[in-house]
Amino acid sequence: MQIQERLFGDLFLQLNIDTLQLSLQAVRDTHLHSNHFKEEPEIRGSATTIEFLFLIGFFILILAWINFVNLSTARAVSRSKEVGVRKSIGAGKWQLIHQFLLEAFMINGLSLLLAVALYLLFYSIFISVVQKEIPLHSLFESYWLPIGIAGVLLLGTLLSGGHSAFFLSSFKVVKVLKNYTLPEKDLFFVKA
């Protein structure tokens, strides 16, 4: 009480305050997790809102991957002759799987580059909407962002290209080259 009286004695008398409670908070928690302070220097954000928006974005990404699987499996019927010819001249199952996974990787990589280009193109509009200056170099200061981007790229490649790669590489050469049509049960994701 002696320290409080020495530091805040006049203020206590003016405001008629008997006790003062001090608490500490980590600096990294001041923007999103400071719910117990009444007087904030700026409007605080909401961690719940950010997590919710992240989940919405991830859900949209999963829907895009499912759509890509549907489209690539539907396109598989038209590529069945290509697979049959490649198998008949000696291509193995794993060569075909690698080819289709590489195609999926390239499509996902181009999509990622397009997303980054669109972000850079609309950067000034984004800054005016969020009303906060975010330097571009600060996005890559943390090692988590490049790791997260690489993880999403690899996960997207496996999810979007895996089904069609194994589906296309399992075609029988003789049936495909004789214009054999695939039964309905084999077209797993094709129907909408």
Rosetta blueprint (number, residue, H / E / L):
1 M L
2 Q H
3 I H
4 Q H
5 E H
6 R H
7 L H
8 F H
9 G H
10 D H
11 L H
12 F H
13 L H
14 Q H
15 L H
16 N L
17 I L
18 D L
19 T L
20 L L
21 Q L
22 L L
23 S L
24 L L
25 Q L
26 A L
27 V H
28 R H
29 D H
30 T L
31 H L
32 L L
33 H L
34 S L
35 N L
36 H L
37 F L
38 K L
39 E L
40 E L
41 P L
42 E L
43 I L
44 R L
45 G L
46 S L
47 A H
48 T H
49 T H
50 I H
51 E H
52 F H
53 L H
54 F H
55 L H
56 I H
57 G H
58 F H
59 F H
60 I H
61 L H
62 I H
63 L H
64 A H
65 W H
66 I H
67 N H
68 F H
69 V H
70 N H
71 L H
72 S H
73 T H
74 A H
75 R H
76 A H
77 V H
78 S H
79 R L
80 S H
81 K H
82 E H
83 V H
84 G H
85 V H
86 R H
87 K H
88 S H
89 I L
90 G L
91 A L
92 G L
93 K H
94 W H
95 Q H
96 L H
97 I H
98 H H
99 Q H
100 F H
101 L H
102 L H
103 E H
104 A H
105 F H
106 M H
107 I H
108 N H
109 G H
110 L H
111 S H
112 L H
113 L H
114 L H
115 A H
116 V H
117 A H
118 L H
119 Y H
120 L H
121 L H
122 F L
123 Y H
124 S H
125 I H
126 F H
127 I H
128 S H
129 V H
130 V H
131 Q L
132 K L
133 E L
134 I L
135 P L
136 L H
137 H H
138 S H
139 L H
140 F L
141 E L
142 S L
143 Y L
144 W H
145 L H
146 P H
147 I H
148 G H
149 I H
150 A H
151 G H
152 V H
153 L H
154 L H
155 L H
156 G H
157 T H
158 L H
159 L H
160 S H
161 G H
162 G H
163 H H
164 S H
165 A H
166 F H
167 F H
168 L H
169 S H
170 S L
171 F L
172 K L
173 V H
174 V H
175 K H
176 V H
177 L H
178 K L
179 N L
180 Y L
181 T L
182 L L
183 P L
184 E H
185 K H
186 D H
187 L L
188 F L
189 F L
190 V L
191 K L
192 A L
